């Protein structure tokens, strides 16, 4: 089951992507991409794989794979706390 959500951001896109990179790599994951789209993978109670697309002042996030016991809401809440405005 995939998860889809949007994370609005204020400030520069570069800053927001750096926050995302730091959050993912801080958990031992990988983050690749640019100012239009990219991918990430991190192991937190299992592997979480996803991608992002930049749409205006929002990151459009799609989680392609996650552990069963990690909810979409948990992932969204974590990312919003690290990246969001």
PyMOL Python script that loads the backbone (N, CA, C, O; Angstrom):
from pymol import cmd

cmd.read_pdbstr("""\
ATOM      1  N   UNK A   1       0.836  -1.186   0.000  1.00  0.00           N
ATOM      2  CA  UNK A   1       0.000   0.000   0.000  1.00  0.00           C
ATOM      3  C   UNK A   1       0.878   1.246   0.000  1.00  0.00           C
ATOM      4  O   UNK A   1       1.781   1.375   0.827  1.00  0.00           O
ATOM      5  N   UNK A   2       0.619   2.145  -0.909  1.00  0.00           N
ATOM      6  CA  UNK A   2       1.412   3.363  -0.957  1.00  0.00           C
ATOM      7  C   UNK A   2       0.708   4.476  -0.190  1.00  0.00           C
ATOM      8  O   UNK A   2      -0.501   4.434   0.037  1.00  0.00           O
ATOM      9  N   UNK A   3       1.488   5.458   0.196  1.00  0.00           N
ATOM     10  CA  UNK A   3       0.975   6.638   0.879  1.00  0.00           C
ATOM     11  C   UNK A   3       1.259   7.834  -0.017  1.00  0.00           C
ATOM     12  O   UNK A   3       2.298   7.892  -0.675  1.00  0.00           O
ATOM     13  N   UNK A   4       0.343   8.779  -0.039  1.00  0.00           N
ATOM     14  CA  UNK A   4       0.560  10.008  -0.791  1.00  0.00           C
ATOM     15  C   UNK A   4       0.132  11.176   0.069  1.00  0.00           C
ATOM     16  O   UNK A   4      -0.955  11.171   0.646  1.00  0.00           O
ATOM     17  N   UNK A   5       0.993  12.182   0.153  1.00  0.00           N
ATOM     18  CA  UNK A   5       0.656  13.390   0.886  1.00  0.00           C
ATOM     19  C   UNK A   5       1.522  14.539   0.401  1.00  0.00           C
ATOM     20  O   UNK A   5       2.538  14.336  -0.265  1.00  0.00           O
ATOM     21  N   UNK A   6       1.103  15.741   0.743  1.00  0.00           N
ATOM     22  CA  UNK A   6       1.825  16.950   0.361  1.00  0.00           C
ATOM     23  C   UNK A   6       2.346  17.647   1.611  1.00  0.00           C
ATOM     24  O   UNK A   6       1.671  17.700   2.639  1.00  0.00           O
ATOM     25  N   UNK A   7       3.551  18.177   1.505  1.00  0.00           N
ATOM     26  CA  UNK A   7       4.136  18.930   2.609  1.00  0.00           C
ATOM     27  C   UNK A   7       4.424  20.342   2.113  1.00  0.00           C
ATOM     28  O   UNK A   7       5.334  20.543   1.309  1.00  0.00           O
ATOM     29  N   UNK A   8       3.654  21.322   2.586  1.00  0.00           N
ATOM     30  CA  UNK A   8       3.938  22.707   2.198  1.00  0.00           C
ATOM     31  C   UNK A   8       5.201  23.193   2.905  1.00  0.00           C
ATOM     32  O   UNK A   8       5.503  22.771   4.021  1.00  0.00           O
ATOM     33  N   UNK A   9       5.925  24.076   2.249  1.00  0.00           N
ATOM     34  CA  UNK A   9       7.114  24.630   2.882  1.00  0.00           C
ATOM     35  C   UNK A   9       7.171  26.129   2.635  1.00  0.00           C
ATOM     36  O   UNK A   9       6.635  26.639   1.651  1.00  0.00           O
ATOM     37  N   UNK A  10       7.834  26.821   3.555  1.00  0.00           N
ATOM     38  CA  UNK A  10       8.104  28.239   3.380  1.00  0.00           C
ATOM     39  C   UNK A  10       9.613  28.378   3.279  1.00  0.00           C
ATOM     40  O   UNK A  10      10.343  27.451   3.628  1.00  0.00           O
ATOM     41  N   UNK A  11      10.080  29.499   2.816  1.00  0.00           N
ATOM     42  CA  UNK A  11      11.511  29.649   2.622  1.00  0.00           C
ATOM     43  C   UNK A  11      11.912  29.035   1.297  1.00  0.00           C
ATOM     44  O   UNK A  11      11.070  28.758   0.442  1.00  0.00           O
ATOM     45  N   UNK A  12      13.198  28.830   1.141  1.00  0.00           N
ATOM     46  CA  UNK A  12      13.686  28.357  -0.154  1.00  0.00           C
ATOM     47  C   UNK A  12      13.508  26.852  -0.310  1.00  0.00           C
ATOM     48  O   UNK A  12      13.524  26.095   0.660  1.00  0.00           O
ATOM     49  N   UNK A  13      13.340  26.453  -1.545  1.00  0.00           N
ATOM     50  CA  UNK A  13      13.252  25.034  -1.873  1.00  0.00           C
ATOM     51  C   UNK A  13      14.540  24.327  -1.478  1.00  0.00           C
ATOM     52  O   UNK A  13      14.509  23.218  -0.944  1.00  0.00           O
ATOM     53  N   UNK A  14      15.665  24.970  -1.741  1.00  0.00           N
ATOM     54  CA  UNK A  14      16.959  24.373  -1.394  1.00  0.00           C
ATOM     55  C   UNK A  14      17.047  24.058   0.095  1.00  0.00           C
ATOM     56  O   UNK A  14      17.524  22.989   0.476  1.00  0.00           O
ATOM     57  N   UNK A  15      16.586  24.988   0.944  1.00  0.00           N
ATOM     58  CA  UNK A  15      16.591  24.758   2.395  1.00  0.00           C
ATOM     59  C   UNK A  15      15.708  23.571   2.763  1.00  0.00           C
ATOM     60  O   UNK A  15      16.098  22.730   3.574  1.00  0.00           O
ATOM     61  N   UNK A  16      14.524  23.502   2.170  1.00  0.00           N
ATOM     62  CA  UNK A  16      13.594  22.420   2.481  1.00  0.00           C
ATOM     63  C   UNK A  16      14.163  21.068   2.059  1.00  0.00           C
ATOM     64  O   UNK A  16      14.042  20.085   2.791  1.00  0.00           O
ATOM     65  N   UNK A  17      14.780  21.018   0.888  1.00  0.00           N
ATOM     66  CA  UNK A  17      15.381  19.760   0.432  1.00  0.00           C
ATOM     67  C   UNK A  17      16.571  19.383   1.308  1.00  0.00           C
ATOM     68  O   UNK A  17      16.795  18.200   1.563  1.00  0.00           O
ATOM     69  N   UNK A  18      17.335  20.367   1.770  1.00  0.00           N
ATOM     70  CA  UNK A  18      18.444  20.072   2.679  1.00  0.00           C
ATOM     71  C   UNK A  18      17.929  19.516   3.998  1.00  0.00           C
ATOM     72  O   UNK A  18      18.541  18.615   4.571  1.00  0.00           O
ATOM     73  N   UNK A  19      16.797  20.049   4.490  1.00  0.00           N
ATOM     74  CA  UNK A  19      16.196  19.511   5.714  1.00  0.00           C
ATOM     75  C   UNK A  19      15.767  18.068   5.500  1.00  0.00           C
ATOM     76  O   UNK A  19      15.978  17.214   6.361  1.00  0.00           O
ATOM     77  N   UNK A  20      15.162  17.800   4.340  1.00  0.00           N
ATOM     78  CA  UNK A  20      14.729  16.432   4.033  1.00  0.00           C
ATOM     79  C   UNK A  20      15.929  15.500   3.958  1.00  0.00           C
ATOM     80  O   UNK A  20      15.906  14.405   4.520  1.00  0.00           O
ATOM     81  N   UNK A  21      16.981  15.935   3.260  1.00  0.00           N
ATOM     82  CA  UNK A  21      18.203  15.123   3.130  1.00  0.00           C
ATOM     83  C   UNK A  21      18.795  14.825   4.504  1.00  0.00           C
ATOM     84  O   UNK A  21      19.175  13.690   4.790  1.00  0.00           O
ATOM     85  N   UNK A  22      18.872  15.851   5.352  1.00  0.00           N
ATOM     86  CA  UNK A  22      19.431  15.688   6.697  1.00  0.00           C
ATOM     87  C   UNK A  22      18.589  14.713   7.520  1.00  0.00           C
ATOM     88  O   UNK A  22      19.137  13.870   8.231  1.00  0.00           O
ATOM     89  N   UNK A  23      17.266  14.822   7.428  1.00  0.00           N
ATOM     90  CA  UNK A  23      16.378  13.932   8.185  1.00  0.00           C
ATOM     91  C   UNK A  23      16.560  12.486   7.754  1.00  0.00           C
ATOM     92  O   UNK A  23      16.652  11.593   8.596  1.00  0.00           O
ATOM     93  N   UNK A  24      16.612  12.247   6.440  1.00  0.00           N
ATOM     94  CA  UNK A  24      16.736  10.885   5.920  1.00  0.00           C
ATOM     95  C   UNK A  24      18.126  10.327   6.204  1.00  0.00           C
ATOM     96  O   UNK A  24      18.256   9.203   6.690  1.00  0.00           O
ATOM     97  N   UNK A  25      19.168  11.105   5.903  1.00  0.00           N
ATOM     98  CA  UNK A  25      20.533  10.617   6.116  1.00  0.00           C
ATOM     99  C   UNK A  25      20.856  10.489   7.596  1.00  0.00           C
ATOM    100  O   UNK A  25      21.684   9.665   7.982  1.00  0.00           O
ATOM    101  N   UNK A  26      20.199  11.309   8.436  1.00  0.00           N
ATOM    102  CA  UNK A  26      20.379  11.216   9.885  1.00  0.00           C
ATOM    103  C   UNK A  26      19.867   9.898  10.448  1.00  0.00           C
ATOM    104  O   UNK A  26      20.278   9.471  11.527  1.00  0.00           O
ATOM    105  N   UNK A  27      18.965   9.257   9.708  1.00  0.00           N
ATOM    106  CA  UNK A  27      18.439   7.944  10.087  1.00  0.00           C
ATOM    107  C   UNK A  27      19.180   6.823   9.347  1.00  0.00           C
ATOM    108  O   UNK A  27      18.744   5.672   9.358  1.00  0.00           O
ATOM    109  N   UNK A  28      20.312   7.172   8.700  1.00  0.00           N
ATOM    110  CA  UNK A  28      21.103   6.164   7.998  1.00  0.00           C
ATOM    111  C   UNK A  28      20.589   5.858   6.601  1.00  0.00           C
ATOM    112  O   UNK A  28      20.983   4.853   6.009  1.00  0.00           O
ATOM    113  N   UNK A  29      19.721   6.701   6.063  1.00  0.00           N
ATOM    114  CA  UNK A  29      19.132   6.453   4.748  1.00  0.00           C
ATOM    115  C   UNK A  29      19.877   7.141   3.621  1.00  0.00           C
ATOM    116  O   UNK A  29      20.923   7.757   3.827  1.00  0.00           O
ATOM    117  N   UNK A  30      19.320   7.023   2.431  1.00  0.00           N
ATOM    118  CA  UNK A  30      19.884   7.669   1.252  1.00  0.00           C
ATOM    119  C   UNK A  30      18.847   8.613   0.653  1.00  0.00           C
ATOM    120  O   UNK A  30      17.645   8.347   0.692  1.00  0.00           O
ATOM    121  N   UNK A  31      19.332   9.711   0.104  1.00  0.00           N
ATOM    122  CA  UNK A  31      18.473  10.740  -0.475  1.00  0.00           C
ATOM    123  C   UNK A  31      19.147  11.221  -1.749  1.00  0.00           C
ATOM    124  O   UNK A  31      20.295  11.665  -1.717  1.00  0.00           O
ATOM    125  N   UNK A  32      18.437  11.134  -2.875  1.00  0.00           N
ATOM    126  CA  UNK A  32      18.997  11.629  -4.125  1.00  0.00           C
ATOM    127  C   UNK A  32      17.930  12.384  -4.886  1.00  0.00           C
ATOM    128  O   UNK A  32      16.753  12.029  -4.836  1.00  0.00           O
ATOM    129  N   UNK A  33      18.335  13.409  -5.580  1.00  0.00           N
ATOM    130  CA  UNK A  33      17.383  14.174  -6.359  1.00  0.00           C
ATOM    131  C   UNK A  33      17.824  15.600  -6.538  1.00  0.00           C
ATOM    132  O   UNK A  33      18.937  15.976  -6.170  1.00  0.00           O
ATOM    133  N   UNK A  34      16.934  16.395  -7.111  1.00  0.00           N
ATOM    134  CA  UNK A  34      17.238  17.786  -7.380  1.00  0.00           C
ATOM    135  C   UNK A  34      16.024  18.643  -7.036  1.00  0.00           C
ATOM    136  O   UNK A  34      15.146  18.215  -6.287  1.00  0.00           O
ATOM    137  N   UNK A  35      15.979  19.843  -7.582  1.00  0.00           N
ATOM    138  CA  UNK A  35      14.916  20.773  -7.220  1.00  0.00           C
ATOM    139  C   UNK A  35      13.606  20.528  -7.969  1.00  0.00           C
ATOM    140  O   UNK A  35      12.693  21.351  -7.901  1.00  0.00           O
ATOM    141  N   UNK A  36      13.507  19.388  -8.692  1.00  0.00           N
ATOM    142  CA  UNK A  36      12.229  19.046  -9.314  1.00  0.00           C
ATOM    143  C   UNK A  36      11.688  17.715  -8.809  1.00  0.00           C
ATOM    144  O   UNK A  36      10.478  17.564  -8.641  1.00  0.00           O
ATOM    145  N   UNK A  37      12.575  16.741  -8.562  1.00  0.00           N
ATOM    146  CA  UNK A  37      12.114  15.436  -8.072  1.00  0.00           C
ATOM    147  C   UNK A  37      13.294  14.629  -7.546  1.00  0.00           C
ATOM    148  O   UNK A  37      14.455  14.979  -7.759  1.00  0.00           O
ATOM    149  N   UNK A  38      12.967  13.536  -6.850  1.00  0.00           N
ATOM    150  CA  UNK A  38      14.012  12.671  -6.325  1.00  0.00           C
ATOM    151  C   UNK A  38      13.438  11.483  -5.579  1.00  0.00           C
ATOM    152  O   UNK A  38      12.224  11.285  -5.525  1.00  0.00           O
ATOM    153  N   UNK A  39      14.347  10.690  -4.998  1.00  0.00           N
ATOM    154  CA  UNK A  39      13.992   9.465  -4.287  1.00  0.00           C
ATOM    155  C   UNK A  39      14.699   9.416  -2.949  1.00  0.00           C
ATOM    156  O   UNK A  39      15.725  10.064  -2.742  1.00  0.00           O
ATOM    157  N   UNK A  40      14.131   8.634  -2.042  1.00  0.00           N
ATOM    158  CA  UNK A  40      14.777   8.415  -0.753  1.00  0.00           C
ATOM    159  C   UNK A  40      14.448   7.020  -0.250  1.00  0.00           C
ATOM    160  O   UNK A  40      13.451   6.412  -0.638  1.00  0.00           O
ATOM    161  N   UNK A  41      15.308   6.540   0.618  1.00  0.00           N
ATOM    162  CA  UNK A  41      15.117   5.236   1.252  1.00  0.00           C
ATOM    163  C   UNK A  41      15.735   5.306   2.637  1.00  0.00           C
ATOM    164  O   UNK A  41      16.847   5.807   2.805  1.00  0.00           O
ATOM    165  N   UNK A  42      15.018   4.807   3.619  1.00  0.00           N
ATOM    166  CA  UNK A  42      15.507   4.826   4.990  1.00  0.00           C
ATOM    167  C   UNK A  42      14.961   3.607   5.724  1.00  0.00           C
ATOM    168  O   UNK A  42      13.844   3.159   5.463  1.00  0.00           O
ATOM    169  N   UNK A  43      15.753   3.082   6.633  1.00  0.00           N
ATOM    170  CA  UNK A  43      15.306   1.944   7.436  1.00  0.00           C
ATOM    171  C   UNK A  43      14.942   2.429   8.830  1.00  0.00           C
ATOM    172  O   UNK A  43      15.809   2.817   9.613  1.00  0.00           O
ATOM    173  N   UNK A  44      13.654   2.403   9.129  1.00  0.00           N
ATOM    174  CA  UNK A  44      13.133   2.735  10.451  1.00  0.00           C
ATOM    175  C   UNK A  44      12.096   1.661  10.751  1.00  0.00           C
ATOM    176  O   UNK A  44      10.984   1.717  10.225  1.00  0.00           O
ATOM    177  N   UNK A  45      12.434   0.698  11.574  1.00  0.00           N
ATOM    178  CA  UNK A  45      11.556  -0.450  11.851  1.00  0.00           C
ATOM    179  C   UNK A  45      11.215  -1.178  10.546  1.00  0.00           C
ATOM    180  O   UNK A  45      10.122  -1.729  10.416  1.00  0.00           O
ATOM    181  N   UNK A  46      12.123  -1.183   9.600  1.00  0.00           N
ATOM    182  CA  UNK A  46      11.911  -1.744   8.267  1.00  0.00           C
ATOM    183  C   UNK A  46      12.242  -0.674   7.236  1.00  0.00           C
ATOM    184  O   UNK A  46      12.522   0.472   7.586  1.00  0.00           O
ATOM    185  N   UNK A  47      12.208  -1.048   5.992  1.00  0.00           N
ATOM    186  CA  UNK A  47      12.596  -0.110   4.937  1.00  0.00           C
ATOM    187  C   UNK A  47      11.414   0.717   4.447  1.00  0.00           C
ATOM    188  O   UNK A  47      10.336   0.195   4.163  1.00  0.00           O
ATOM    189  N   UNK A  48      11.650   2.019   4.358  1.00  0.00           N
ATOM    190  CA  UNK A  48      10.676   2.956   3.802  1.00  0.00           C
ATOM    191  C   UNK A  48      11.297   3.533   2.540  1.00  0.00           C
ATOM    192  O   UNK A  48      12.371   4.132   2.588  1.00  0.00           O
ATOM    193  N   UNK A  49      10.620   3.352   1.407  1.00  0.00           N
ATOM    194  CA  UNK A  49      11.097   3.878   0.124  1.00  0.00           C
ATOM    195  C   UNK A  49      10.058   4.833  -0.422  1.00  0.00           C
ATOM    196  O   UNK A  49       8.857   4.568  -0.366  1.00  0.00           O
ATOM    197  N   UNK A  50      10.536   5.954  -0.955  1.00  0.00           N
ATOM    198  CA  UNK A  50       9.600   6.912  -1.511  1.00  0.00           C
ATOM    199  C   UNK A  50      10.244   7.842  -2.507  1.00  0.00           C
ATOM    200  O   UNK A  50      11.433   7.748  -2.813  1.00  0.00           O
ATOM    201  N   UNK A  51       9.419   8.745  -3.004  1.00  0.00           N
ATOM    202  CA  UNK A  51       9.889   9.741  -3.957  1.00  0.00           C
ATOM    203  C   UNK A  51       9.175  11.052  -3.689  1.00  0.00           C
ATOM    204  O   UNK A  51       8.160  11.102  -2.993  1.00  0.00           O
ATOM    205  N   UNK A  52       9.733  12.115  -4.261  1.00  0.00           N
ATOM    206  CA  UNK A  52       9.091  13.421  -4.128  1.00  0.00           C
ATOM    207  C   UNK A  52       9.120  14.133  -5.469  1.00  0.00           C
ATOM    208  O   UNK A  52       9.990  13.904  -6.309  1.00  0.00           O
ATOM    209  N   UNK A  53       8.142  15.001  -5.635  1.00  0.00           N
ATOM    210  CA  UNK A  53       8.074  15.908  -6.775  1.00  0.00           C
ATOM    211  C   UNK A  53       7.767  17.279  -6.215  1.00  0.00           C
ATOM    212  O   UNK A  53       6.925  17.412  -5.326  1.00  0.00           O
ATOM    213  N   UNK A  54       8.435  18.296  -6.720  1.00  0.00           N
ATOM    214  CA  UNK A  54       8.194  19.653  -6.264  1.00  0.00           C
ATOM    215  C   UNK A  54       7.082  20.265  -7.104  1.00  0.00           C
ATOM    216  O   UNK A  54       7.163  20.307  -8.331  1.00  0.00           O
ATOM    217  N   UNK A  55       6.034  20.743  -6.417  1.00  0.00           N
ATOM    218  CA  UNK A  55       4.909  21.413  -7.071  1.00  0.00           C
ATOM    219  C   UNK A  55       4.700  22.756  -6.391  1.00  0.00           C
ATOM    220  O   UNK A  55       4.035  22.831  -5.358  1.00  0.00           O
ATOM    221  N   UNK A  56       5.254  23.806  -6.954  1.00  0.00           N
ATOM    222  CA  UNK A  56       5.134  25.127  -6.340  1.00  0.00           C
ATOM    223  C   UNK A  56       5.828  25.164  -4.994  1.00  0.00           C
ATOM    224  O   UNK A  56       7.027  24.904  -4.905  1.00  0.00           O
ATOM    225  N   UNK A  57       5.077  25.488  -3.938  1.00  0.00           N
ATOM    226  CA  UNK A  57       5.633  25.524  -2.583  1.00  0.00           C
ATOM    227  C   UNK A  57       5.237  24.291  -1.787  1.00  0.00           C
ATOM    228  O   UNK A  57       5.034  24.365  -0.575  1.00  0.00           O
ATOM    229  N   UNK A  58       5.128  23.157  -2.471  1.00  0.00           N
ATOM    230  CA  UNK A  58       4.801  21.898  -1.810  1.00  0.00           C
ATOM    231  C   UNK A  58       5.697  20.785  -2.330  1.00  0.00           C
ATOM    232  O   UNK A  58       6.094  20.766  -3.495  1.00  0.00           O
ATOM    233  N   UNK A  59       5.997  19.867  -1.435  1.00  0.00           N
ATOM    234  CA  UNK A  59       6.635  18.614  -1.829  1.00  0.00           C
ATOM    235  C   UNK A  59       5.534  17.575  -1.901  1.00  0.00           C
ATOM    236  O   UNK A  59       4.845  17.320  -0.912  1.00  0.00           O
ATOM    237  N   UNK A  60       5.369  16.983  -3.057  1.00  0.00           N
ATOM    238  CA  UNK A  60       4.383  15.930  -3.270  1.00  0.00           C
ATOM    239  C   UNK A  60       5.106  14.613  -3.000  1.00  0.00           C
ATOM    240  O   UNK A  60       5.945  14.191  -3.796  1.00  0.00           O
ATOM    241  N   UNK A  61       4.787  13.968  -1.888  1.00  0.00           N
ATOM    242  CA  UNK A  61       5.493  12.772  -1.424  1.00  0.00           C
ATOM    243  C   UNK A  61       4.686  11.524  -1.745  1.00  0.00           C
ATOM    244  O   UNK A  61       3.475  11.487  -1.526  1.00  0.00           O
ATOM    245  N   UNK A  62       5.360  10.500  -2.268  1.00  0.00           N
ATOM    246  CA  UNK A  62       4.743   9.194  -2.484  1.00  0.00           C
ATOM    247  C   UNK A  62       5.636   8.166  -1.795  1.00  0.00           C
ATOM    248  O   UNK A  62       6.822   8.051  -2.105  1.00  0.00           O
ATOM    249  N   UNK A  63       5.055   7.424  -0.863  1.00  0.00           N
ATOM    250  CA  UNK A  63       5.766   6.329  -0.196  1.00  0.00           C
ATOM    251  C   UNK A  63       5.374   5.049  -0.927  1.00  0.00           C
ATOM    252  O   UNK A  63       4.216   4.633  -0.893  1.00  0.00           O
ATOM    253  N   UNK A  64       6.352   4.430  -1.588  1.00  0.00           N
ATOM    254  CA  UNK A  64       6.087   3.235  -2.391  1.00  0.00           C
ATOM    255  C   UNK A  64       6.103   1.954  -1.568  1.00  0.00           C
ATOM    256  O   UNK A  64       5.411   0.988  -1.888  1.00  0.00           O
ATOM    257  N   UNK A  65       6.898   1.961  -0.507  1.00  0.00           N
ATOM    258  CA  UNK A  65       7.014   0.751   0.292  1.00  0.00           C
ATOM    259  C   UNK A  65       7.339   1.137   1.724  1.00  0.00           C
ATOM    260  O   UNK A  65       8.137   2.040   1.976  1.00  0.00           O
ATOM    261  N   UNK A  66       6.700   0.429   2.667  1.00  0.00           N
ATOM    262  CA  UNK A  66       6.891   0.705   4.087  1.00  0.00           C
ATOM    263  C   UNK A  66       6.547  -0.538   4.885  1.00  0.00           C
ATOM    264  O   UNK A  66       5.839  -1.414   4.388  1.00  0.00           O
ATOM    265  N   UNK A  67       7.036  -0.628   6.116  1.00  0.00           N
ATOM    266  CA  UNK A  67       6.623  -1.747   6.967  1.00  0.00           C
ATOM    267  C   UNK A  67       5.126  -1.661   7.272  1.00  0.00           C
ATOM    268  O   UNK A  67       4.575  -0.566   7.383  1.00  0.00           O
ATOM    269  N   UNK A  68       4.483  -2.796   7.403  1.00  0.00           N
ATOM    270  CA  UNK A  68       3.044  -2.845   7.682  1.00  0.00           C
ATOM    271  C   UNK A  68       2.646  -2.066   8.928  1.00  0.00           C
ATOM    272  O   UNK A  68       1.606  -1.407   8.952  1.00  0.00           O
ATOM    273  N   UNK A  69       3.472  -2.143   9.954  1.00  0.00           N
ATOM    274  CA  UNK A  69       3.108  -1.547  11.234  1.00  0.00           C
ATOM    275  C   UNK A  69       3.497  -0.075  11.349  1.00  0.00           C
ATOM    276  O   UNK A  69       3.308   0.524  12.408  1.00  0.00           O
ATOM    277  N   UNK A  70       4.035   0.522  10.286  1.00  0.00           N
ATOM    278  CA  UNK A  70       4.317   1.955  10.269  1.00  0.00           C
ATOM    279  C   UNK A  70       3.237   2.605   9.410  1.00  0.00           C
ATOM    280  O   UNK A  70       3.148   2.346   8.209  1.00  0.00           O
ATOM    281  N   UNK A  71       2.420   3.448  10.029  1.00  0.00           N
ATOM    282  CA  UNK A  71       1.296   4.038   9.300  1.00  0.00           C
ATOM    283  C   UNK A  71       1.754   5.193   8.405  1.00  0.00           C
ATOM    284  O   UNK A  71       2.806   5.797   8.614  1.00  0.00           O
ATOM    285  N   UNK A  72       0.926   5.469   7.408  1.00  0.00           N
ATOM    286  CA  UNK A  72       1.172   6.625   6.537  1.00  0.00           C
ATOM    287  C   UNK A  72       1.209   7.900   7.379  1.00  0.00           C
ATOM    288  O   UNK A  72       2.031   8.786   7.144  1.00  0.00           O
ATOM    289  N   UNK A  73       0.313   7.983   8.356  1.00  0.00           N
ATOM    290  CA  UNK A  73       0.259   9.157   9.223  1.00  0.00           C
ATOM    291  C   UNK A  73       1.538   9.363  10.018  1.00  0.00           C
ATOM    292  O   UNK A  73       1.954  10.503  10.227  1.00  0.00           O
ATOM    293  N   UNK A  74       2.169   8.281  10.466  1.00  0.00           N
ATOM    294  CA  UNK A  74       3.426   8.393  11.200  1.00  0.00           C
ATOM    295  C   UNK A  74       4.513   8.969  10.301  1.00  0.00           C
ATOM    296  O   UNK A  74       5.270   9.848  10.712  1.00  0.00           O
ATOM    297  N   UNK A  75       4.582   8.466   9.076  1.00  0.00           N
ATOM    298  CA  UNK A  75       5.600   8.936   8.127  1.00  0.00           C
ATOM    299  C   UNK A  75       5.345  10.402   7.792  1.00  0.00           C
ATOM    300  O   UNK A  75       6.268  11.216   7.795  1.00  0.00           O
ATOM    301  N   UNK A  76       4.099  10.730   7.505  1.00  0.00           N
ATOM    302  CA  UNK A  76       3.744  12.110   7.164  1.00  0.00           C
ATOM    303  C   UNK A  76       4.072  13.052   8.322  1.00  0.00           C
ATOM    304  O   UNK A  76       4.643  14.121   8.107  1.00  0.00           O
ATOM    305  N   UNK A  77       3.719  12.667   9.536  1.00  0.00           N
ATOM    306  CA  UNK A  77       3.988  13.496  10.707  1.00  0.00           C
ATOM    307  C   UNK A  77       5.476  13.732  10.913  1.00  0.00           C
ATOM    308  O   UNK A  77       5.894  14.849  11.218  1.00  0.00           O
ATOM    309  N   UNK A  78       6.277  12.682  10.748  1.00  0.00           N
ATOM    310  CA  UNK A  78       7.720  12.810  10.902  1.00  0.00           C
ATOM    311  C   UNK A  78       8.282  13.771   9.866  1.00  0.00           C
ATOM    312  O   UNK A  78       9.035  14.683  10.206  1.00  0.00           O
ATOM    313  N   UNK A  79       7.916  13.569   8.592  1.00  0.00           N
ATOM    314  CA  UNK A  79       8.453  14.427   7.537  1.00  0.00           C
ATOM    315  C   UNK A  79       7.989  15.875   7.685  1.00  0.00           C
ATOM    316  O   UNK A  79       8.770  16.802   7.470  1.00  0.00           O
ATOM    317  N   UNK A  80       6.725  16.071   8.051  1.00  0.00           N
ATOM    318  CA  UNK A  80       6.244  17.439   8.249  1.00  0.00           C
ATOM    319  C   UNK A  80       6.986  18.133   9.382  1.00  0.00           C
ATOM    320  O   UNK A  80       7.263  19.330   9.303  1.00  0.00           O
ATOM    321  N   UNK A  81       7.306  17.393  10.431  1.00  0.00           N
ATOM    322  CA  UNK A  81       8.019  18.002  11.553  1.00  0.00           C
ATOM    323  C   UNK A  81       9.445  18.390  11.167  1.00  0.00           C
ATOM    324  O   UNK A  81      10.008  19.323  11.738  1.00  0.00           O
ATOM    325  N   UNK A  82      10.025  17.688  10.211  1.00  0.00           N
ATOM    326  CA  UNK A  82      11.400  17.956   9.790  1.00  0.00           C
ATOM    327  C   UNK A  82      11.491  18.964   8.657  1.00  0.00           C
ATOM    328  O   UNK A  82      12.462  19.716   8.576  1.00  0.00           O
ATOM    329  N   UNK A  83      10.488  18.989   7.777  1.00  0.00           N
ATOM    330  CA  UNK A  83      10.574  19.787   6.549  1.00  0.00           C
ATOM    331  C   UNK A  83       9.582  20.932   6.525  1.00  0.00           C
ATOM    332  O   UNK A  83       9.914  22.029   6.077  1.00  0.00           O
ATOM    333  N   UNK A  84       8.383  20.694   6.995  1.00  0.00           N
ATOM    334  CA  UNK A  84       7.269  21.630   6.815  1.00  0.00           C
ATOM    335  C   UNK A  84       7.473  22.977   7.444  1.00  0.00           C
ATOM    336  O   UNK A  84       8.415  23.202   8.202  1.00  0.00           O
ATOM    337  N   UNK A  85       6.556  23.878   7.108  1.00  0.00           N
ATOM    338  CA  UNK A  85       6.632  25.251   7.605  1.00  0.00           C
ATOM    339  C   UNK A  85       6.133  25.343   9.028  1.00  0.00           C
ATOM    340  O   UNK A  85       6.124  26.428   9.610  1.00  0.00           O
TER     341      UNK A  85
END
""", "prot")
cmd.dss("prot")
cmd.show_as("cartoon", "prot")
cmd.util.cbc("prot")
cmd.orient("prot")
